[in-house]
Amino acid sequence: MKIYRDYDLTELNTFGVSARAKLFTEINDPADLTELFALPEFKENKKIFLGGGSNVLFTGDLDGLVVLNNLKGIEVLSETTTEVLIRAMSGEIWHDLVLFAVDREYWGIENLAFIPGTVGAAPMQNVGAYGAELKNILENVETFSTEDGTKRIFTRDECELGYRDSIFKNELKEKYFIFAITLKLSKIEKKNISYKILQEYLEKNKIIIKSPRDISDAVTMIRKNKLPDPKIIGNAGSFFKNIFMEQEKLKNLLQKYPDMPHFREDNLTKIPSAWLIEQCGPANGTSWKGYKLGNVGVHERQALVIVNYGGASGEEIKNLAEKITNSVFDKFKIKLIPEVNLI
Ligand SMILES: Cc1cc2nc3c(=O)[nH]c(=O)nc-3n(C[C@H](O)[C@H](O)[C@H](O)COP(=O)(O)OP(=O)(O)OC[C@H]3O[C@@H](n4cnc5c(N)ncnc54)[C@H](O)[C@@H]3O)c2cc1C
């Protein structure tokens, strides 16, 4: 196993920020993992596992060992007439797993099509989109402790999956390497097209859903039109999470801002952070949406997406995120929480 020193990570994060890792290696095979855990460089340094780099912001050089995960493989573990268990290695590309499932007419994962990144990062933030979440289909997560190399399987409940959240982002942060995940999918039609944008797209294009592939194709098209492609302009998708609020606090806000969009979800109400960001700006009467200063900015169509126009440092992006957070707090007394992992 080759260990590189002072390794350039610019190509390994979708923000495209330049940062260097003190130490860097890749794992391509499960056997590499045993070797990795035995290395003195592994034991003595902070470890950062990296998939597609589509949910990280490197705020500076990394004083540790960065491990790029290339563990591949997808298999059907078992099936009944109605359900199927699929196991995927963590270095698989998430969208390839979606295609594996929809091509076999397995339902449950199709709304999560075209989310960038790897399978192993999906439980980290319980990836979600277009009315679906990993939580709805996850069976278990196989991990190895980064402290002593022991294997542990987390059931779905043990992962404590919430809105863009999990135990791996909180008390077990950096304590486990996610090795593989198992999903339970349905062999019987289970379409979920209640999400407004998806519904409108299907109606407008007169698409009749006959298979999960019809949904994954629709979601892919919507996403391609809506989100900036990181290959063209550096970004990590939504930089901030949406806000979930209790009824009492919402009432007060709505009195002051009756136009504020809000959506009831269970016993909480969701407020799109994009709207809050649009209402604030670098100066009175301006909006962050479409803002550009030097190398960084806020996307012109997506206020949640911070972009690197080329050559921005992680520090510059972090500073802009802080300015946005402060201005939203000053106006609404609401604290934005980053969805992106700042490293
Ligand atoms: C254009 C765009 C659109 C996006 N849209 C969505 C969306 O709709 N929904 C959504 O949920 N997300 C979205 N994202 C965010 C991102 O795609 C997901 O969070 C994805 O799961 C990240 O995968 P990754 O492999 O790139 O993770 P990375 O960025 O490589 O890592 C993310 C975090 O997980 C840790 N990690 C990665 N792999 C492992 C592992 N095997 N074991 C332990 N820790 C690990 C890393 O250390 C880091 O803290 C979007 C991003 C972009 C750029």
Ligand as a Chemical Component Dictionary entry (heavy atoms), coordinates in Angstrom:
data_LIG
# 
_chem_comp.id                   LIG 
_chem_comp.type                 NON-POLYMER 
_chem_comp.pdbx_formal_charge   0 
_chem_comp.three_letter_code    LIG 
# 
loop_
_chem_comp_atom.comp_id 
_chem_comp_atom.atom_id 
_chem_comp_atom.alt_atom_id 
_chem_comp_atom.type_symbol 
_chem_comp_atom.charge 
_chem_comp_atom.model_Cartn_x 
_chem_comp_atom.model_Cartn_y 
_chem_comp_atom.model_Cartn_z 
_chem_comp_atom.pdbx_ordinal 
LIG C1  C1  C 0 -24.478 18.996 -7.080 1  
LIG C2  C2  C 0 -24.722 18.287 -5.772 2  
LIG C3  C3  C 0 -25.995 17.887 -5.415 3  
LIG C4  C4  C 0 -26.223 17.208 -4.226 4  
LIG N1  N1  N 0 -27.488 16.818 -3.920 5  
LIG C5  C5  C 0 -27.746 16.145 -2.784 6  
LIG C6  C6  C 0 -29.069 15.698 -2.481 7  
LIG O1  O1  O 0 -30.003 15.888 -3.250 8  
LIG N2  N2  N 0 -29.262 15.043 -1.315 9  
LIG C7  C7  C 0 -28.252 14.786 -0.448 10 
LIG O2  O2  O 0 -28.511 14.177 0.585  11 
LIG N3  N3  N 0 -26.996 15.191 -0.709 12 
LIG C8  C8  C 0 -26.710 15.853 -1.853 13 
LIG N4  N4  N 0 -25.445 16.278 -2.135 14 
LIG C9  C9  C 0 -24.369 16.022 -1.164 15 
LIG C10 C10 C 0 -23.553 14.746 -1.447 16 
LIG O3  O3  O 0 -23.733 14.310 -2.757 17 
LIG C11 C11 C 0 -23.952 13.611 -0.499 18 
LIG O4  O4  O 0 -23.821 14.010 0.821  19 
LIG C12 C12 C 0 -23.094 12.355 -0.734 20 
LIG O5  O5  O 0 -23.587 11.297 0.053  21 
LIG C13 C13 C 0 -21.633 12.584 -0.413 22 
LIG O6  O6  O 0 -20.899 11.473 -0.884 23 
LIG P1  P1  P 0 -19.326 11.530 -1.064 24 
LIG O7  O7  O 0 -18.850 10.154 -1.345 25 
LIG O8  O8  O 0 -18.971 12.562 -2.051 26 
LIG O9  O9  O 0 -18.880 11.988 0.392  27 
LIG P2  P2  P 0 -17.571 12.785 0.811  28 
LIG O10 O10 O 0 -17.768 14.230 0.492  29 
LIG O11 O11 O 0 -16.360 12.121 0.281  30 
LIG O12 O12 O 0 -17.630 12.613 2.381  31 
LIG C14 C14 C 0 -18.659 13.212 3.146  32 
LIG C15 C15 C 0 -18.420 12.884 4.627  33 
LIG O13 O13 O 0 -18.546 11.487 4.839  34 
LIG C16 C16 C 0 -17.340 10.920 5.350  35 
LIG N5  N5  N 0 -17.190 9.627  4.675  36 
LIG C17 C17 C 0 -17.203 9.404  3.349  37 
LIG N6  N6  N 0 -17.103 8.075  3.100  38 
LIG C18 C18 C 0 -17.011 7.475  4.313  39 
LIG C19 C19 C 0 -16.888 6.101  4.725  40 
LIG N7  N7  N 0 -16.842 5.098  3.852  41 
LIG N8  N8  N 0 -16.810 5.837  6.055  42 
LIG C20 C20 C 0 -16.866 6.845  6.949  43 
LIG N9  N9  N 0 -16.981 8.137  6.628  44 
LIG C21 C21 C 0 -17.064 8.452  5.323  45 
LIG C22 C22 C 0 -16.249 11.917 4.970  46 
LIG O14 O14 O 0 -15.139 11.839 5.859  47 
LIG C23 C23 C 0 -16.999 13.241 5.097  48 
LIG O15 O15 O 0 -17.097 13.644 6.437  49 
LIG C24 C24 C 0 -25.162 16.951 -3.333 50 
LIG C25 C25 C 0 -23.857 17.347 -3.698 51 
LIG C26 C26 C 0 -23.643 17.998 -4.903 52 
LIG C27 C27 C 0 -22.239 18.400 -5.283 53 
# 
loop_
_chem_comp_bond.comp_id 
_chem_comp_bond.atom_id_1 
_chem_comp_bond.atom_id_2 
_chem_comp_bond.value_order 
_chem_comp_bond.pdbx_ordinal 
LIG C1  C2  SING 1  
LIG C2  C3  SING 2  
LIG C2  C26 DOUB 3  
LIG C3  C4  DOUB 4  
LIG C4  N1  SING 5  
LIG C4  C24 SING 6  
LIG N1  C5  DOUB 7  
LIG C5  C6  SING 8  
LIG C5  C8  SING 9  
LIG C6  O1  DOUB 10 
LIG C6  N2  SING 11 
LIG N2  C7  SING 12 
LIG C7  O2  DOUB 13 
LIG C7  N3  SING 14 
LIG N3  C8  DOUB 15 
LIG C8  N4  SING 16 
LIG N4  C9  SING 17 
LIG N4  C24 SING 18 
LIG C9  C10 SING 19 
LIG C10 O3  SING 20 
LIG C10 C11 SING 21 
LIG C11 O4  SING 22 
LIG C11 C12 SING 23 
LIG C12 O5  SING 24 
LIG C12 C13 SING 25 
LIG C13 O6  SING 26 
LIG O6  P1  SING 27 
LIG P1  O7  DOUB 28 
LIG P1  O8  SING 29 
LIG P1  O9  SING 30 
LIG O9  P2  SING 31 
LIG P2  O10 DOUB 32 
LIG P2  O11 SING 33 
LIG P2  O12 SING 34 
LIG O12 C14 SING 35 
LIG C14 C15 SING 36 
LIG C15 O13 SING 37 
LIG C15 C23 SING 38 
LIG O13 C16 SING 39 
LIG C16 N5  SING 40 
LIG C16 C22 SING 41 
LIG N5  C17 SING 42 
LIG N5  C21 SING 43 
LIG C17 N6  DOUB 44 
LIG N6  C18 SING 45 
LIG C18 C19 SING 46 
LIG C18 C21 DOUB 47 
LIG C19 N7  SING 48 
LIG C19 N8  DOUB 49 
LIG N8  C20 SING 50 
LIG C20 N9  DOUB 51 
LIG N9  C21 SING 52 
LIG C22 O14 SING 53 
LIG C22 C23 SING 54 
LIG C23 O15 SING 55 
LIG C24 C25 DOUB 56 
LIG C25 C26 SING 57 
LIG C26 C27 SING 58 
# 
